[in-house]
Amino acid sequence: MLHVEATRSRWNSTSGTDAELGVFLRLLGEESRLRIFSLLTKSELCVCEIEDATGLSQSLVSNHLAALRRAGLVESRRDDEDGRWIFYRANREAAAALRERLEALLDVQLSAGDKRRAEQVCRLRQPKAT
């Protein structure tokens, strides 16, 4: 049985503010957290596997996982046969929503007026031929 630690409502891709996106970008701006999240988007792993892959200590991995879980980016489940083992994976909905928000952020469409002004500024900055 899956025990979801994430707050999925936070990841409704049609809502959310730039400030919320900033929180998640800061969270993933920490190199170790980004690496762990990236690993978990590809496969479900336990803490010891994440330790091996990253070279980080168990306590550091656990702290990063806790931050990612609180943010709703990571889900966990206990092993059915041996409840001592907890496996982590990226929240697919969160990863998809984050990807969508980032694509929208980077897909800047200039208005016709903005394009004209940009062309005028660029012409002014170009050296005049002599």
C-alpha positions as semicolon CSV with decimal commas, in nm:
position;residue;x (nm);y (nm);z (nm)
1;M;0,000;0,000;0,000
2;L;0,131;0,341;-0,097
3;H;0,177;0,592;0,181
4;V;0,177;0,932;0,013
5;E;0,363;1,203;0,198
6;A;0,295;1,474;-0,058
7;T;0,043;1,752;-0,060
8;R;-0,073;1,717;-0,419
9;S;-0,306;2,016;-0,415
10;R;-0,001;2,240;-0,406
11;W;0,088;2,113;-0,752
12;N;-0,222;2,211;-0,945
13;S;-0,040;2,341;-1,251
14;T;-0,310;2,592;-1,340
15;S;-0,274;2,771;-1,009
16;G;0,020;2,882;-0,805
17;T;0,207;3,204;-0,787
18;D;0,552;3,302;-0,899
19;A;0,642;3,319;-0,528
20;E;0,546;2,951;-0,486
21;L;0,753;2,861;-0,791
22;G;1,041;3,055;-0,637
23;V;1,017;2,845;-0,321
24;F;1,049;2,525;-0,523
25;L;1,332;2,663;-0,734
26;R;1,522;2,760;-0,419
27;L;1,458;2,414;-0,276
28;L;1,594;2,247;-0,591
29;G;1,868;2,508;-0,619
30;E;2,062;2,313;-0,357
31;E;2,281;2,080;-0,564
32;S;2,237;1,768;-0,350
33;R;1,857;1,805;-0,339
34;L;1,843;1,854;-0,713
35;R;2,055;1,543;-0,764
36;I;1,835;1,337;-0,530
37;F;1,517;1,461;-0,697
38;S;1,664;1,382;-1,038
39;L;1,749;1,027;-0,926
40;L;1,398;0,979;-0,790
41;T;1,238;1,090;-1,117
42;K;1,405;0,791;-1,280
43;S;1,358;0,521;-1,017
44;E;1,225;0,435;-0,673
45;L;1,512;0,416;-0,424
46;C;1,576;0,360;-0,055
47;V;1,801;0,586;0,151
48;C;2,101;0,353;0,127
49;E;2,076;0,348;-0,254
50;I;2,062;0,728;-0,260
51;E;2,366;0,736;-0,028
52;D;2,559;0,512;-0,268
53;A;2,460;0,714;-0,574
54;T;2,538;1,055;-0,423
55;G;2,816;0,985;-0,174
56;L;2,617;1,171;0,093
57;S;2,574;1,052;0,452
58;Q;2,252;0,884;0,567
59;S;2,154;1,179;0,786
60;L;2,209;1,431;0,507
61;V;2,009;1,220;0,259
62;S;1,728;1,187;0,515
63;N;1,722;1,563;0,576
64;H;1,707;1,637;0,203
65;L;1,431;1,379;0,155
66;A;1,233;1,535;0,440
67;A;1,254;1,879;0,275
68;L;1,149;1,734;-0,062
69;R;0,859;1,545;0,099
70;R;0,736;1,855;0,286
71;A;0,733;2,040;-0,045
72;G;0,531;1,763;-0,207
73;L;0,802;1,672;-0,456
74;V;0,869;1,323;-0,317
75;E;0,646;1,034;-0,206
76;S;0,737;0,739;0,012
77;R;0,610;0,388;0,071
78;R;0,696;0,113;0,320
79;D;0,800;-0,223;0,183
80;D;0,511;-0,472;0,212
81;E;0,737;-0,761;0,318
82;D;0,976;-0,577;0,549
83;G;0,826;-0,260;0,695
84;R;1,168;-0,132;0,802
85;W;1,245;-0,037;0,442
86;I;1,107;0,288;0,305
87;F;1,129;0,362;-0,065
88;Y;1,114;0,709;-0,216
89;R;1,015;0,832;-0,559
90;A;0,939;1,164;-0,723
91;N;0,577;1,271;-0,712
92;R;0,497;1,239;-1,084
93;E;0,220;1,500;-1,068
94;A;0,456;1,745;-0,900
95;A;0,735;1,677;-1,149
96;A;0,495;1,725;-1,443
97;A;0,350;2,045;-1,295
98;L;0,697;2,182;-1,222
99;R;0,805;2,102;-1,578
100;E;0,492;2,276;-1,713
101;R;0,549;2,585;-1,497
102;L;0,914;2,607;-1,603
103;E;0,826;2,569;-1,972
104;A;0,566;2,844;-1,938
105;L;0,818;3,064;-1,759
106;L;1,073;3,019;-2,037
107;D;0,823;3,053;-2,325
108;V;0,830;3,429;-2,344
109;Q;0,627;3,578;-2,628
110;L;0,702;3,940;-2,705
111;S;0,417;4,161;-2,818
112;A;0,452;4,338;-3,153
113;G;0,523;4,665;-2,969
114;D;0,796;4,502;-2,759
115;K;0,956;4,357;-3,073
116;R;0,962;4,699;-3,244
117;R;1,115;4,864;-2,937
118;A;1,377;4,588;-2,910
119;E;1,468;4,631;-3,279
120;Q;1,499;5,007;-3,234
121;V;1,726;4,966;-2,930
122;C;1,941;4,713;-3,115
123;R;1,975;4,949;-3,414
124;L;2,088;5,229;-3,183
125;R;2,353;5,007;-3,027
126;Q;2,498;4,882;-3,355
127;P;2,813;5,063;-3,462
128;K;2,761;5,285;-3,765
129;A;2,941;5,183;-4,081
130;T;3,207;5,429;-4,192
